[in-house]
Amino acid sequence: MNFDRKNLTDDQLLDLYKRLVKPRLIEEKMLILIRQGKVSKWFSGIGQEAISVGVTAVLDKDEYILPMHRNLGVFTGRNIPLYRLFSQWQGKANGFTKGRDRSFHFGTQQYKIIGMISHLGPQLGVADGIALANKLKKNGKITAVFTGEGATSEGDFHEALNIASVWELPVMFIVENNGYGLSTPTNEQFRCENIADKGIGYGMESHIIDGNNILEVFTKLSELKASMVEKPRPVLLEFKTFRMRGHEEASGTKYVPSALMDLWAIKDPVDNYRKYLSENGILTEEFDSVLRSEIKKEIDESWALANAEPEITATYKEELDDVYKSFKYQEVKYSDKKEKIRFIDAISSSLRQSMERYKNLVIMGQDIAEYGGAFKITEGFVKQFGKERVINTPICESAVVSAAMGLSINGYKGIVEMQFADFVSTGFNPIVNLLAKSHYRWQENADVVVRMPCGGGSQAGPFHSQTNEAWFTKTPGLKVVYPAFPYDAKGLLNESINDPNPVLFFEHKQLYRSIYQEVPTDYYTIPLGKAALLKEGNQVTIIAFGAAVHWALETLDKNPKIVADLLDLRTLQPLDTVAIFASAKKTGRVIIYQEDSLFGGIASDISALIMENCFEYLDAPVKRVTSLDTPIPFTKALEDQYLPKGRFEKELLELINY
């Protein structure tokens, strides 16, 4: 292995050695402990330390790094106290996730480290969002994100690199090519000779670096960082390396040819660098011995501290309280000035006034800039707020949602417009596994609103007409809002943007231009989780949301003798169970009206809640009136049959006469 110190001083060379030795000695300790049954799982990075150490040594302490399983050198390089790391690995309260996640599945704002999720790819998009925030701040900061050669096959890899290239984001995409994705060799994962070659397709600069040579890693990245500060841009970096242990210890390495193991053992990054320093009179045996003794002492003392820490005591309250970031509603009132506007105008007004209110609010979506979006909701926004804050995105929902998470991490608010709610399926993973779980896992909230134009009635077929709120109402950590009127839409969207938690905001397309209402011209808020009682009666309770509210009103207008409570839920998560139960107990009959199909819809959960909490007050079974359990069809006759509008009146009358 050829080492070129270039202009590095002896002190710098020794500092890199110290950084290399510490994670190696921790690893060796962990391997002993796992054999003793004192550690449950371990992902070893032995053989790859030079990459983590080099990257961390190059970046400033306030520059974000997004590491993975085998990047212990990032955490030690940022000087995280070892006892906290050990507590994390042991599931103790003094770790970073309160025992809710393991190993390196965590982040810490204090040390500017954003940990991985097991789905791997989304963190690349998160890095884009962090870098976008840095670019907006004009602070000259670089973001580094790690991934393995296996994850380069994921769509998120393509999406994140494409976005970074198009938006010229200062991101170092670090690919540790260690030859195997768990047990699958690279020749069974992709056909290109080098991962770095993929940079050509993104119009991106790329480099191949010897990942076992700490000096090559450090000097090359130092040059690149200086260049990226001067000229912000993404760079794809392929580090050729090898892991000398299994994917995790239980998997072993039997699938690796012994000759290959022998070859890479000769290239050990710690041993070779130690030999180089010793041969050049920079490292003495005495210095090395003292250094290793000090590190081992720190390891043993820190392990004892973590081991002495009591096991976590589970409490319902703490678990439930941490699902969302605490947020207290503050009402913003309005003057008497109102104007009669459409639902779509209310949405646009909310977005415009929120952009004025929050200078750190960024909207992203397909065609939302000059074109104004598929429904023209953001028309004129570019002129008022600029393309830096109203951003057209490539067609890549997953990376865009992940980027919104990155914006939130780096001090911004993000709004993502799905062109149609149906398309959220390609961004599903980061919503339910990243946005929803981050606060619960490591106390990092996702200040993100995902706007969801949804619903049928316009003969748009299976891919443009779904109302898919049930995908998200069952995911703890997400809030789901679904207004039916312009007044509610504006106030609730304002509050959704205020709320630091992730919100799925459903906007029924059929209501956009068909529903008018007197709406305050001022900015105002409506609290999430509060239903609206639109009509009062003691005969029956009708529970609805979205377009179904208007269908229920039409039915009641046709049947003036029916005296009903009509409850517009407005927010589906959190759900206003107080209002639901009060009405159910009052009338004794409940019918739930939703546009979504029957099985697995939120109507089923509401029905179950009523049966469990109000059974003795009921005079009839709770009814659900929903769309058919089929995909939503295209032709009008089929769509009319699919939607519940034609069946509701009959079901309502049957319930009243039960």
VOGU-3710 file (C-alpha; in Angstrom, 3 decimals, decimal comma):
1> mnfdrknltd> 0,000/0,000/0,000  1,489/3,326/-1,073  1,061/6,218/1,362  1,605/9,805/0,218  1,625/12,259/3,107  1,691/15,264/0,771  1,965/18,314/3,043  0,563/16,749/6,217  2,478/17,336/9,441  3,563/14,584/11,803
11> dqlldlykrl> 0,882/15,685/14,254  -1,787/15,344/11,566  -0,515/11,889/10,650  -0,618/10,779/14,280  -4,072/12,262/14,753  -5,352/10,117/11,902  -3,743/7,082/13,515  -5,455/7,788/16,840  -8,765/8,098/15,005  -8,163/4,745/13,277
21> vkprlieekm> -7,127/2,788/16,335  -10,061/3,749/18,557  -12,879/2,157/16,515  -10,692/-0,914/15,867  -10,153/-1,475/19,585  -13,859/-0,971/20,295  -14,655/-3,512/17,588  -12,284/-6,044/19,115  -13,946/-5,552/22,498  -17,405/-6,013/20,972
31> lilirqgkvs> -16,366/-9,276/19,330  -15,316/-10,623/22,722  -18,543/-9,442/24,355  -20,762/-10,945/21,673  -19,062/-14,326/22,121  -19,759/-13,980/25,839  -23,413/-13,291/25,123  -23,204/-9,768/26,546  -24,037/-8,057/23,251  -26,972/-9,291/21,176
41> kwfsgigqea> -25,976/-8,135/17,698  -23,000/-6,487/16,076  -22,260/-5,165/12,585  -18,503/-5,108/12,251  -16,632/-2,546/10,177  -13,209/-4,117/10,615  -11,296/-3,482/7,407  -13,307/-0,396/6,456  -12,315/2,057/9,208  -10,254/4,362/7,018
51> isvgvtavld> -13,342/5,597/5,162  -15,378/6,639/8,216  -12,340/8,090/9,920  -11,154/9,987/6,864  -14,541/11,481/6,039  -15,145/12,612/9,615  -11,655/14,099/9,918  -12,215/16,177/6,786  -15,640/17,581/7,612  -16,240/20,368/10,116
61> kdeyilpmhr> -17,978/19,460/13,368  -21,105/21,352/12,313  -21,380/19,561/8,965  -23,876/16,717/8,842  -22,793/13,120/8,298  -25,270/10,318/7,565  -23,515/7,008/8,344  -24,569/3,362/8,260  -24,059/0,127/10,227  -20,311/-0,155/9,877
71> nlgvftgrni> -19,272/3,455/10,375  -18,242/3,444/14,019  -15,389/5,786/13,107  -17,916/8,549/12,415  -19,276/8,354/15,962  -15,872/8,121/17,634  -14,530/10,803/15,300  -17,201/13,182/16,559  -16,132/12,321/20,133  -19,443/10,909/21,313
81> plyrlfsqwq> -18,869/9,603/24,862  -18,351/5,870/24,619  -20,662/5,088/27,520  -23,524/6,650/25,574  -22,731/4,532/22,538  -22,548/1,421/24,693  -25,847/2,371/26,356  -27,380/2,717/22,911  -26,207/-0,708/21,819  -27,481/-2,248/25,042
91> gkangftkgr> -30,906/-0,596/24,821  -30,400/1,513/27,937  -32,085/4,833/28,680  -28,836/6,776/28,391  -28,556/5,838/24,735  -30,032/7,905/21,939  -33,278/6,013/21,304  -34,529/5,145/24,815  -34,246/1,466/23,920  -36,557/1,823/20,915
101> drsfhfgtqq> -34,005/1,037/18,244  -30,650/-0,663/18,097  -27,064/-0,191/16,920  -26,629/2,887/14,719  -30,304/3,412/13,906  -30,297/6,842/15,495  -29,197/10,394/15,055  -28,022/13,212/17,250  -28,278/16,902/16,474  -25,622/17,602/19,115
111> ykiigmishl> -23,012/15,792/17,039  -24,589/16,461/13,625  -24,959/12,763/12,866  -28,145/11,453/11,238  -28,449/7,709/11,589  -29,749/5,218/9,100  -32,968/3,293/8,761  -32,811/-0,331/7,643  -34,342/0,531/4,280  -31,002/2,214/3,478
121> gpqlgvadgi> -31,921/4,324/0,445  -34,016/7,103/2,004  -31,064/8,558/3,895  -29,545/9,581/0,559  -32,563/11,798/-0,054  -32,332/13,134/3,496  -28,799/14,255/2,687  -30,194/16,131/-0,317  -32,602/17,992/1,954  -29,899/18,882/4,467
131> alanklkkng> -27,693/20,123/1,635  -30,569/22,094/0,130  -31,016/23,869/3,464  -27,285/24,619/3,561  -27,483/26,024/0,055  -30,440/28,220/1,007  -28,507/29,433/4,055  -25,460/30,099/1,855  -23,245/28,781/4,664  -20,746/26,863/2,514
141> kitavftgeg> -21,319/23,606/4,390  -20,930/20,104/2,919  -23,061/17,038/3,682  -21,660/13,503/3,569  -23,892/10,445/3,260  -22,795/6,810/3,337  -24,249/3,831/1,550  -23,067/0,400/0,495  -22,713/-1,085/-2,956  -25,883/-3,120/-2,363
151> atsegdfhea> -28,050/-0,058/-1,780  -26,932/1,449/-5,094  -29,448/-0,906/-6,700  -32,303/0,828/-4,881  -34,394/3,421/-6,668  -33,675/5,891/-3,868  -30,013/5,905/-4,896  -30,917/6,960/-8,431  -33,480/9,504/-7,250  -31,203/11,124/-4,676
161> lniasvwelp> -28,229/11,440/-7,030  -30,433/12,790/-9,792  -31,949/15,450/-7,519  -28,551/16,435/-6,124  -27,184/16,838/-9,620  -30,141/18,821/-10,961  -30,210/21,110/-7,920  -26,388/21,311/-7,647  -26,360/20,291/-4,009  -23,066/20,038/-2,079
171> vmfivenngy> -23,282/16,349/-1,124  -20,550/13,752/-0,912  -22,213/10,445/-1,851  -19,933/7,885/-0,251  -20,304/4,323/-1,510  -18,400/1,710/0,469  -17,934/-1,041/-2,094  -16,943/-3,955/0,109  -17,783/-6,628/-2,419  -20,879/-8,121/-0,817
181> glstptneqf> -24,457/-7,111/0,006  -24,813/-9,471/2,941  -23,794/-12,632/1,019  -24,524/-11,499/-2,551  -21,362/-10,588/-4,504  -21,270/-7,486/-6,668  -21,352/-9,469/-9,919  -24,854/-10,606/-8,940  -25,954/-7,065/-8,102  -24,931/-4,970/-11,104
191> rceniadkgi> -23,029/-5,235/-14,357  -21,094/-1,964/-14,483  -17,398/-2,367/-13,673  -17,321/0,481/-11,176  -20,097/2,190/-9,243  -18,320/5,458/-9,911  -19,173/4,967/-13,589  -22,802/5,615/-12,705  -21,934/9,257/-12,104  -21,843/9,793/-15,863
201> gygmeshiid> -25,587/9,182/-16,083  -26,271/11,906/-13,561  -23,853/14,399/-15,062  -21,944/14,088/-11,816  -18,262/14,135/-11,004  -17,090/10,820/-9,561  -13,910/9,292/-8,164  -12,575/5,881/-7,184  -10,578/5,884/-3,943  -8,654/3,190/-2,113
211> gnnilevftk> -10,881/2,878/0,952  -8,149/1,155/2,968  -5,601/3,929/2,536  -6,300/6,558/5,180  -3,989/9,135/3,595  -5,557/8,782/0,166  -9,013/9,105/1,714  -8,096/12,141/3,806  -6,121/14,087/1,210  -8,511/13,433/-1,678
221> lselkasmve> -11,556/14,406/0,370  -9,803/17,485/1,725  -9,196/18,671/-1,836  -12,763/17,879/-2,860  -14,293/19,618/0,138  -12,385/22,820/-0,589  -13,486/22,625/-4,210  -17,136/21,951/-3,303  -17,223/24,963/-0,996  -15,943/27,090/-3,854
231> kprpvllefk> -18,256/25,491/-6,408  -21,239/23,734/-4,751  -22,011/20,420/-6,440  -22,504/16,749/-5,622  -19,715/14,205/-5,990  -20,020/10,417/-6,197  -17,194/8,648/-4,375  -16,616/4,915/-4,675  -14,350/3,527/-1,975  -12,885/0,131/-2,801
241> tfrmrgheea> -12,688/-1,815/0,446  -13,663/-5,071/2,134  -15,299/-6,127/5,368  -13,390/-8,829/7,161  -16,376/-10,015/9,197  -19,882/-11,122/8,224  -22,764/-8,803/7,418  -23,381/-9,195/11,130  -21,617/-11,619/13,392  -24,268/-14,342/13,211
251> sgtkyvpsal> -23,989/-14,577/9,415  -20,286/-15,490/9,350  -18,105/-15,366/6,223  -18,327/-18,903/4,795  -19,672/-17,505/1,530  -16,403/-15,607/0,925  -13,563/-17,504/-0,816  -10,612/-17,914/1,568  -8,199/-16,536/-1,038  -10,186/-13,299/-1,157
261> mdlwaikdpv> -10,112/-13,024/2,625  -6,348/-13,528/2,587  -5,885/-10,903/-0,109  -7,761/-8,229/1,801  -6,188/-9,176/5,138  -2,894/-7,985/3,662  -4,563/-4,612/2,957  -5,703/-3,998/6,537  -6,062/-0,191/6,923  -4,853/-0,027/10,542
271> dnyrkylsen> -1,897/-2,411/10,312  -0,556/-0,903/7,089  -0,790/2,665/8,325  0,851/1,709/11,615  3,702/0,083/9,699  4,116/3,176/7,500  4,271/5,524/10,499  6,713/3,272/12,338  9,056/2,852/9,353  9,153/6,626/8,886
281> gilteefdsv> 9,929/7,361/12,524  6,620/9,083/13,178  5,119/6,471/15,505  7,133/4,894/18,321  6,290/1,632/20,059  6,009/3,510/23,354  3,517/6,044/21,914  1,475/3,266/20,355  1,442/1,217/23,554  0,357/4,162/25,707
291> lrseikkeid> -2,312/5,173/23,196  -3,812/1,694/23,067  -3,752/1,367/26,850  -5,574/4,668/27,270  -8,246/3,736/24,730  -8,744/0,284/26,268  -9,103/1,878/29,699  -11,732/4,288/28,335  -13,556/1,379/26,709  -13,575/-0,719/29,895
301> eswalanaep> -14,695/2,166/32,098  -17,408/3,203/29,652  -18,630/-0,364/29,313  -18,844/-0,681/33,081  -20,881/2,539/33,251  -23,316/1,349/30,593  -23,534/-2,106/32,113  -24,367/-0,676/35,548  -27,189/1,395/34,130  -30,577/-0,152/34,979
311> eitatykeel> -32,763/-1,709/32,337  -35,471/0,493/30,903  -38,785/0,495/32,707  -41,651/0,524/30,242  -44,492/2,976/30,829  -47,518/3,545/28,628  -47,362/7,300/29,084  -43,786/7,809/27,953  -44,225/5,559/24,941  -47,385/7,307/23,782
321> ddvyksfkyq> -46,098/10,799/24,575  -43,072/10,387/22,315  -44,949/9,357/19,167  -45,389/13,046/18,312  -43,359/16,087/19,215  -45,246/18,039/21,841  -47,061/20,968/20,278  -49,512/23,368/21,874  -52,185/24,904/19,691  -52,203/28,696/19,624
331> evkysdkkek> -55,267/30,192/18,022  -54,709/32,894/15,437  -57,883/34,954/15,040  -58,979/36,950/12,036  -60,794/40,188/11,344  -64,350/40,331/9,996  -63,203/40,749/6,407  -64,212/37,744/4,305  -64,539/36,810/0,667  -66,460/34,071/-1,075
341> irfidaisss> -63,879/31,732/-2,545  -63,540/28,182/-3,781  -61,927/25,314/-1,903  -58,907/25,532/-4,208  -58,515/29,255/-3,513  -58,530/28,567/0,225  -55,660/26,107/-0,177  -53,707/28,589/-2,274  -54,366/31,402/0,218  -53,122/29,259/3,090
351> lrqsmerykn> -49,930/28,348/1,260  -49,258/31,947/0,244  -49,826/33,371/3,723  -47,791/30,584/5,329  -44,911/31,281/2,929  -45,085/34,920/4,012  -45,228/33,938/7,665  -42,375/31,407/7,556  -39,305/32,505/5,638  -37,889/28,995/6,124
361> lvimgqdiae> -40,828/27,282/4,395  -40,057/25,479/1,129  -42,607/23,902/-1,245  -41,541/21,053/-3,529  -43,458/19,148/-6,172  -43,810/18,279/-9,824  -44,588/21,262/-12,076  -45,400/23,550/-9,134  -43,108/26,438/-10,083  -43,832/28,477/-13,230
371> yggafkiteg> -46,605/26,120/-14,289  -48,343/26,465/-10,921  -48,978/22,763/-10,346  -51,427/20,362/-11,949  -54,326/22,264/-10,347  -52,721/25,746/-10,525  -52,671/26,105/-6,749  -49,162/27,595/-6,665  -49,599/29,778/-9,726  -47,698/33,040/-9,224
381> fvkqfgkerv> -45,709/31,727/-6,266  -42,386/31,748/-8,095  -42,734/35,452/-8,848  -43,463/36,226/-5,200  -41,177/33,772/-3,392  -38,560/32,735/-5,947  -37,499/29,371/-7,334  -35,326/28,725/-4,286  -38,474/28,217/-2,189  -40,913/26,957/-4,845
391> intpicesav> -39,052/24,031/-6,350  -39,930/21,860/-9,310  -38,884/18,283/-8,645  -38,051/15,392/-10,933  -40,590/12,554/-10,878  -39,209/10,860/-7,787  -41,577/11,020/-4,836  -39,439/8,935/-2,486  -36,334/11,122/-2,611  -38,414/14,300/-2,466
401> vsaamglsin> -40,172/13,183/0,741  -36,780/12,200/2,165  -35,405/15,597/1,154  -38,251/17,252/3,040  -37,090/15,329/6,114  -33,581/16,655/5,507  -34,894/20,201/5,295  -36,620/19,695/8,639  -33,446/18,339/10,223  -31,562/21,419/9,060
411> gykgivemqf> -34,052/23,999/10,326  -36,602/24,350/7,513  -40,258/23,518/7,036  -41,119/21,408/4,014  -44,290/20,989/1,985  -44,433/18,254/-0,638  -47,223/18,313/-3,191  -48,184/14,940/-4,563  -49,509/15,610/-8,039  -52,179/13,036/-7,194
421> adfvstgfnp> -52,609/11,238/-3,874  -52,313/7,948/-5,783  -48,668/8,716/-6,588  -47,735/8,764/-2,908  -47,227/5,009/-3,169  -43,815/5,660/-4,717  -42,978/7,815/-1,685  -44,608/5,495/0,833  -41,452/4,137/2,427  -39,980/7,424/3,709
431> ivnllakshy> -43,392/8,596/4,927  -44,209/5,550/7,046  -40,678/4,482/8,000  -38,850/7,806/8,237  -41,200/10,738/8,851  -43,571/8,768/11,067  -40,985/7,094/13,284  -38,160/9,616/13,700  -39,485/11,437/16,751  -40,367/8,219/18,520
441> rwqenadvvv> -37,007/6,665/17,657  -34,611/9,504/18,449  -36,620/12,637/19,246  -36,145/14,220/15,811  -39,423/15,529/14,467  -40,351/15,784/10,803  -41,696/19,266/10,106  -43,266/18,167/6,825  -46,705/18,486/5,215  -47,552/16,191/2,311
451> rmpcgggsqa> -50,447/17,577/0,252  -52,685/14,902/-1,258  -55,120/15,813/-4,086  -57,458/12,840/-3,944  -60,859/11,354/-4,623  -63,210/10,191/-7,359  -66,133/11,593/-9,265  -64,220/12,839/-12,296  -63,805/9,531/-14,140  -60,040/9,620/-13,785
461> gpfhsqtnea> -59,683/5,875/-13,181  -57,654/3,673/-10,830  -54,473/5,774/-10,765  -55,889/9,276/-10,231  -59,010/8,823/-8,104  -58,107/6,991/-4,925  -58,802/8,313/-1,470  -56,109/6,450/0,397  -56,174/8,006/3,856  -56,335/4,568/5,522
471> wftktpglkv> -52,768/3,859/4,382  -51,676/6,508/6,874  -54,256/6,680/9,654  -52,970/3,355/10,923  -49,327/4,521/11,049  -48,397/5,952/14,467  -46,498/9,231/14,171  -48,448/10,682/11,251  -51,265/13,193/11,449  -53,992/13,008/8,801
481> vypafpydak> -56,245/15,951/7,900  -59,183/15,798/5,473  -61,323/18,992/5,251  -64,620/19,353/3,401  -65,040/23,152/3,241  -62,901/26,109/2,149  -62,956/27,703/5,619  -61,710/24,515/7,226  -59,199/23,859/4,469  -57,431/27,174/4,984
491> gllnesindp> -57,407/27,115/8,779  -56,420/23,462/9,009  -53,663/23,737/6,405  -52,244/26,730/8,253  -52,200/24,721/11,457  -50,744/21,662/9,695  -47,844/23,836/8,568  -47,456/25,211/12,103  -47,404/21,724/13,587  -43,833/20,343/13,791
501> npvlffehkq> -45,064/16,793/13,157  -45,582/15,129/9,746  -49,075/15,762/8,325  -50,826/14,099/5,366  -53,246/16,761/4,112  -55,993/15,381/1,870  -57,697/17,702/-0,627  -60,630/16,247/-2,555  -60,275/17,251/-6,197  -64,034/17,349/-6,800
511> lyrsiyqevp> -64,345/20,011/-4,119  -61,608/22,228/-5,546  -63,832/24,235/-7,880  -67,351/23,190/-6,870  -67,555/24,340/-3,236  -67,652/28,039/-2,329  -67,708/29,607/1,126  -67,143/32,911/2,904  -63,540/32,672/4,111  -61,541/35,231/6,138
521> tdyytiplgk> -58,938/37,012/4,066  -56,580/37,071/7,070  -54,345/34,262/8,232  -56,046/32,116/10,882  -55,827/28,643/12,396  -58,140/25,772/13,324  -56,885/23,111/15,772  -56,210/19,608/14,489  -58,200/16,806/16,063  -61,492/18,698/16,446
531> aallkegnqv> -64,575/17,578/14,525  -67,294/20,021/13,400  -70,974/19,401/14,208  -72,721/20,663/11,079  -76,270/19,646/11,985  -77,850/18,667/15,290  -80,521/16,093/15,962  -81,345/13,169/18,202  -82,488/10,615/15,630  -79,201/9,412/14,174
541> tiiafgaavh> -75,518/10,305/14,012  -73,900/10,627/10,590  -70,101/10,637/10,639  -68,356/11,699/7,435  -65,354/13,553/6,006  -64,280/14,962/2,658  -66,747/14,771/-0,220  -68,990/12,406/1,758  -69,931/15,349/3,999  -71,526/17,099/1,020
551> waletldknp> -73,225/13,904/-0,105  -74,700/13,529/3,383  -75,958/17,113/3,300  -77,663/16,435/-0,041  -79,383/13,378/1,432  -80,594/15,311/4,461  -81,905/18,100/2,221  -83,938/15,478/0,338  -85,235/14,045/3,627  -86,131/17,043/5,827
561> kivadlldlr> -87,917/14,821/8,346  -84,628/13,175/9,339  -83,229/14,952/12,394  -79,576/14,021/12,539  -76,249/14,916/14,079  -73,908/15,392/11,127  -70,312/15,222/12,305  -67,584/16,330/9,902  -64,418/14,750/11,270  -62,016/17,157/9,485
571> tlqpldtvai> -59,042/15,427/11,139  -58,676/11,644/11,006  -55,532/11,404/13,096  -55,747/12,487/15,854  -59,431/11,514/15,907  -62,012/13,479/17,893  -63,373/10,541/19,855  -64,936/12,885/22,413  -67,297/14,322/19,794  -67,929/10,906/18,244
581> fasakktgrv> -68,836/9,233/21,527  -70,974/12,159/22,719  -73,079/12,066/19,564  -73,349/8,263/19,539  -74,544/8,232/23,133  -77,076/10,968/22,381  -78,704/9,438/19,285  -78,161/5,706/19,813  -77,775/5,162/16,066  -74,607/5,741/14,048
591> iiyqedslfg> -73,839/5,539/10,351  -70,325/6,187/9,030  -69,999/7,475/5,502  -66,680/7,311/3,667  -65,521/7,332/0,063  -62,789/4,782/0,639  -63,590/1,097/0,176  -64,986/-0,879/3,102  -62,400/-3,333/4,354  -59,583/-1,714/6,334
601> giasdisali> -60,962/1,812/6,000  -61,059/4,211/8,937  -64,835/3,678/9,193  -64,074/0,203/10,512  -61,954/1,580/13,356  -64,528/4,248/14,209  -67,220/1,569/14,280  -65,121/-0,593/16,594  -64,412/2,346/18,902  -68,123/3,139/19,166
611> mencfeylda> -69,025/-0,491/19,846  -66,360/-0,724/22,549  -67,155/2,587/24,253  -70,841/3,240/23,601  -72,413/-0,218/23,288  -74,956/0,196/26,079  -76,225/3,423/24,484  -76,842/1,960/21,023  -80,284/1,064/19,682  -78,968/-0,461/16,464
621> pvkrvtsldt> -75,750/-1,839/14,969  -73,262/0,738/13,704  -73,487/0,945/9,913  -70,720/1,680/7,427  -71,502/2,984/3,946  -68,464/2,955/1,686  -67,270/2,386/-1,842  -67,010/-1,127/-3,251  -64,059/-3,340/-2,394  -62,615/-2,951/-5,877
631> pipftkaled> -60,161/-0,524/-7,429  -61,935/2,645/-8,516  -62,971/2,305/-12,205  -62,938/4,794/-15,080  -66,269/4,700/-16,930  -69,003/6,848/-15,370  -71,508/4,024/-14,921  -68,900/1,903/-13,178  -67,599/4,778/-11,054  -71,131/5,760/-10,010
641> qylpkgrfek> -71,752/2,182/-8,926  -68,406/2,057/-7,105  -68,975/5,225/-5,054  -71,335/4,987/-2,045  -73,473/7,995/-2,957  -76,234/5,884/-4,508  -76,489/3,562/-1,507  -76,383/5,939/1,430  -80,017/7,078/1,576  -81,337/3,507/1,657
651> elleliny> -78,892/2,482/4,398  -79,697/5,591/6,430  -83,438/4,982/6,328  -82,979/1,321/7,236  -80,900/2,323/10,249  -83,483/4,848/11,432  -86,235/2,239/11,119  -84,245/-0,562/12,721
//
